[in-house]
């Protein structure tokens, strides 16, 4: 049973890399991406069936899988896993969102902030020049537009005093606060800047931008994808990051080797 699930997970990872891991405009039509998403849901369902479904002590675990937001049975580090006794989080009314700002004392850059439920998030990508942080395509114009792209090591120490890199659990709270991970992308992405006019109404003023990222040794997916580091890891030590896409309503928590990725940072208030 366990081997069946491992095989399905590995097949899913290959599917992910075949499309999401490559530049979409060159590699996959949006319709193909949706088809792959449907295949992944079927694969995960089969994997759960092979492992006995939702029964057993692992039923409430929510470890991220590389190709979707469906959870695996293992727990992650960094306080990211929700326990079965977690208190339900109410959906936040967008009209109650509070907009503010902070100024980073290190370089005097000012950032918009947004209070969604009990959390206060930066509503812009961090643009602090930490060692091992980069501009998309190594061009300063992209840093001005999207903020910087960080290695995971740099991201963990990049947030200003009083703020921190969010855990997987804090991303989960954000998703639940806007209606759940199945619709989170449709509530959190910006109105403008996305491929073919993609984007939504930015209901919660989180304004996620399609900054793309760097992985497999090149910059990819500017205009198509938003990625944000979390501070959490899998038990296999791979760091976890959030993904919001131009053509999907749902959010994903993905993972990769620490040295293989440079993505954006959104800090959350302590």
MIRO-6629 format. One line per 4 residues: number of its first residue (from 1); for each residue x, y, z of C-alpha. Coordinates in Angstrom, 1 decimal. Example, Ala and Ser with C-alpha at 12.3 -4.5 7.8 and 13.67 -1.06 7.14 Angstrom:
% MIRO-6629
1> 12.3/-4.5/7.8 ~ 13.7/-1.1/7.1 $
This chain:
% MIRO-6629
1> 0.0/0.0/0.0 ~ 2.7/2.4/1.0 ~ 4.7/1.7/-2.3 ~ 1.6/2.5/-4.3 $
5> 1.3/5.9/-2.7 ~ 4.9/6.6/-3.3 ~ 4.7/5.7/-7.0 ~ 1.6/7.9/-7.4 $
9> 3.3/10.8/-5.6 ~ 6.4/10.5/-7.8 ~ 4.3/10.4/-10.9 ~ 2.5/13.5/-9.7 $
13> 5.8/15.3/-9.1 ~ 6.9/14.5/-12.7 ~ 3.6/15.9/-14.0 ~ 4.2/19.1/-12.0 $
17> 7.7/19.5/-13.4 ~ 6.4/18.9/-16.9 ~ 4.3/22.0/-16.8 ~ 4.5/24.1/-13.6 $
21> 8.3/23.7/-13.5 ~ 8.7/25.1/-17.0 ~ 7.7/28.3/-18.7 ~ 3.9/27.9/-19.3 $
25> 3.7/29.9/-22.5 ~ 6.3/27.6/-24.1 ~ 5.5/24.3/-22.4 ~ 1.8/24.1/-21.6 $
29> -1.4/25.6/-22.8 ~ -3.7/26.8/-19.9 ~ -6.1/24.1/-20.8 ~ -3.4/21.5/-20.4 $
33> -2.6/22.8/-17.0 ~ -6.2/22.5/-15.9 ~ -6.2/18.9/-17.2 ~ -3.1/18.1/-15.3 $
37> -4.7/19.6/-12.2 ~ -7.7/17.2/-12.7 ~ -5.3/14.3/-13.2 ~ -3.5/15.2/-10.0 $
41> -6.8/15.2/-8.0 ~ -7.5/11.7/-9.3 ~ -4.0/10.5/-8.5 ~ -4.2/11.8/-4.9 $
45> -7.6/10.1/-4.5 ~ -6.2/6.9/-5.7 ~ -3.2/7.2/-3.4 ~ -5.6/7.8/-0.4 $
49> -7.6/4.7/-1.5 ~ -4.4/2.7/-1.6 ~ -3.5/3.8/1.9 ~ -6.9/3.2/3.4 $
53> -8.6/6.6/2.7 ~ -8.9/9.1/5.5 ~ -9.0/6.6/8.3 ~ -6.1/6.3/10.8 $
57> -3.9/8.7/12.8 ~ -2.8/10.5/9.6 ~ -6.2/11.7/8.5 ~ -5.8/15.3/9.8 $
61> -2.3/15.9/8.6 ~ -1.7/18.5/5.9 ~ 1.7/18.2/4.5 ~ 2.1/19.9/1.1 $
65> 2.6/17.9/-2.1 ~ 4.7/19.2/-4.9 ~ 1.9/19.5/-7.5 ~ -1.2/20.5/-5.6 $
69> -2.5/21.7/-2.2 ~ -3.6/18.2/-1.2 ~ -1.8/17.1/2.0 ~ 0.3/14.0/2.6 $
73> 0.6/12.0/5.7 ~ 3.9/13.2/7.1 ~ 4.3/16.2/9.3 ~ 6.5/19.2/8.6 $
77> 8.8/21.3/10.7 ~ 8.4/25.0/11.6 ~ 4.9/24.8/13.2 ~ 3.2/24.3/9.9 $
81> 1.0/21.3/10.5 ~ -2.5/21.7/11.8 ~ -3.6/19.4/14.5 ~ -7.0/17.6/14.6 $
85> -8.0/19.9/17.5 ~ -7.5/23.1/15.5 ~ -10.2/25.8/16.1 ~ -12.2/26.5/13.0 $
89> -11.3/29.9/11.4 ~ -14.2/32.1/10.3 ~ -14.2/33.7/6.9 ~ -13.3/37.4/7.2 $
93> -15.6/40.0/5.7 ~ -13.6/42.0/3.1 ~ -15.1/45.2/4.4 ~ -13.4/44.7/7.7 $
97> -9.9/44.6/6.2 ~ -7.7/47.3/7.7 ~ -5.0/48.9/5.4 ~ -1.9/50.4/6.9 $
101> 1.8/50.8/6.2 ~ 5.2/50.3/7.7 ~ 8.6/51.8/7.0 ~ 11.6/49.5/7.1 $
105> 14.2/51.2/9.4 ~ 17.1/49.5/7.6 ~ 16.6/51.2/4.2 ~ 13.6/53.5/4.7 $
109> 11.5/51.6/2.2 ~ 7.7/51.9/2.9 ~ 5.3/49.0/2.5 ~ 1.5/48.8/2.5 $
113> 0.1/46.4/5.0 ~ -3.3/44.7/5.4 ~ -5.0/43.2/8.5 ~ -7.1/40.2/7.6 $
117> -8.7/38.7/10.6 ~ -6.1/38.4/13.3 ~ -3.1/38.6/11.0 ~ -1.3/41.6/9.6 $
121> 0.5/41.0/6.4 ~ 2.7/43.1/4.1 ~ 0.6/43.9/1.0 ~ 3.7/44.2/-1.1 $
125> 6.7/42.0/-1.8 ~ 9.7/42.6/0.3 ~ 12.4/44.6/-1.5 ~ 15.2/44.6/1.1 $
129> 18.6/43.9/-0.4 ~ 19.8/41.0/1.7 ~ 22.8/38.9/0.7 ~ 21.6/36.1/-1.8 $
133> 18.6/38.1/-3.0 ~ 18.1/39.0/-6.6 ~ 16.1/40.9/-9.2 ~ 14.2/38.9/-11.8 $
137> 16.3/38.5/-14.9 ~ 19.0/40.3/-12.9 ~ 17.4/43.6/-13.8 ~ 16.7/46.4/-11.3 $
141> 13.4/47.3/-13.0 ~ 11.9/44.0/-11.8 ~ 12.9/44.7/-8.2 ~ 11.1/48.0/-8.4 $
145> 8.0/46.3/-9.8 ~ 8.0/43.0/-7.8 ~ 10.5/43.2/-5.0 ~ 13.4/40.9/-4.7 $
149> 13.7/37.1/-5.1 ~ 15.4/35.3/-2.1 ~ 17.0/32.1/-1.4 ~ 15.4/30.3/1.5 $
153> 18.4/31.1/3.7 ~ 18.2/34.8/2.9 ~ 14.4/34.8/3.2 ~ 14.6/33.6/6.8 $
157> 16.5/36.6/7.9 ~ 15.1/39.3/5.5 ~ 12.0/40.5/7.3 ~ 12.3/43.8/9.4 $
161> 12.2/43.9/13.1 ~ 8.7/43.0/14.5 ~ 7.9/40.9/11.4 ~ 8.8/37.4/10.3 $
165> 8.7/34.9/7.5 ~ 5.3/33.1/7.8 ~ 5.0/29.5/8.7 ~ 3.0/27.0/6.6 $
169> 0.4/27.2/9.4 ~ 0.2/31.0/9.0 ~ -0.4/30.6/5.3 ~ -3.2/28.1/6.1 $
173> -4.8/30.6/8.5 ~ -4.7/33.2/5.7 ~ -6.3/30.8/3.2 ~ -9.1/29.9/5.7 $
177> -9.7/33.5/6.5 ~ -10.5/34.3/2.8 ~ -12.7/31.2/2.3 ~ -10.4/28.2/2.0 $
181> -7.4/27.1/-0.1 ~ -9.7/26.1/-3.0 ~ -10.6/29.7/-3.7 ~ -7.7/31.5/-2.0 $
185> -5.9/32.6/-5.2 ~ -9.1/34.2/-6.5 ~ -9.3/36.3/-3.3 ~ -5.6/37.2/-2.9 $
189> -4.1/38.1/-6.3 ~ -3.9/41.6/-7.7 ~ -6.3/43.0/-10.3 ~ -3.6/43.8/-12.8 $
193> -0.3/42.6/-14.1 ~ -1.2/39.0/-14.9 ~ -1.0/37.2/-18.2 ~ -3.9/37.8/-20.6 $
197> -5.5/40.2/-18.1 ~ -5.7/37.5/-15.5 ~ -6.2/38.5/-11.9 ~ -9.3/39.0/-9.7 $
201> -10.9/41.8/-7.7 ~ -8.2/41.7/-4.9 ~ -11.0/41.4/-2.4 ~ -8.7/41.5/0.6 $
205> -6.1/43.9/-0.8 ~ -3.3/41.4/-0.4 ~ -2.4/42.2/-4.0 ~ -0.2/39.2/-4.9 $
209> 1.8/40.0/-8.0 ~ 3.1/37.5/-10.6 ~ 6.8/38.0/-9.9 ~ 7.7/34.5/-11.1 $
213> 10.9/33.0/-9.6 ~ 14.2/31.3/-10.3 ~ 14.5/27.6/-10.3 ~ 16.3/24.9/-12.3 $
217> 18.9/27.5/-13.0 ~ 16.9/30.2/-14.7 ~ 14.2/32.8/-14.2 ~ 10.7/31.7/-15.1 $
221> 7.0/32.5/-15.1 ~ 7.0/36.3/-14.6 ~ 3.4/37.4/-15.4 ~ 2.0/33.9/-14.6 $
225> 2.9/32.8/-11.1 ~ 3.4/34.3/-7.6 ~ 5.5/32.3/-5.1 ~ 6.2/33.2/-1.4 $
229> 8.5/31.4/0.9 ~ 7.4/30.0/4.2 ~ 9.7/29.2/7.1 ~ 8.5/25.6/7.3 $
233> 10.2/22.5/6.0 ~ 9.2/18.9/5.2 ~ 10.6/16.2/7.3 ~ 12.9/15.6/4.4 $
237> 14.3/19.1/5.0 ~ 12.9/20.7/1.8 ~ 11.5/24.2/2.4 ~ 7.9/24.9/1.6 $
241> 6.5/27.8/-0.4 ~ 3.1/29.2/-1.4 ~ 2.0/29.4/-5.1 ~ -0.8/31.5/-6.6 $
245> -1.4/31.2/-10.4 ~ -3.0/33.3/-13.0 ~ -5.4/30.6/-14.2 ~ -6.4/28.8/-11.0 $
249> -8.7/29.8/-8.2 ~ -6.9/27.6/-5.6 ~ -3.7/28.1/-3.7 ~ -0.9/25.5/-3.6 $
253> 1.9/24.8/-1.1 ~ 4.9/23.4/-3.0 ~ 8.4/22.4/-2.1 ~ 11.8/22.1/-3.6 $
257> 15.5/21.8/-2.8 ~ 16.7/24.8/-0.8 ~ 19.3/25.7/-3.4 ~ 17.0/25.3/-6.4 $
261> 14.7/28.3/-5.8 ~ 14.6/32.0/-5.4 ~ 11.2/33.4/-4.8 ~ 9.4/36.4/-3.2 $
265> 8.8/37.1/0.5 ~ 5.7/38.5/2.2 ~ 6.3/39.1/5.9 ~ 3.7/38.8/8.6 $
269> 3.6/40.8/11.8 ~ 4.9/39.2/15.0 $
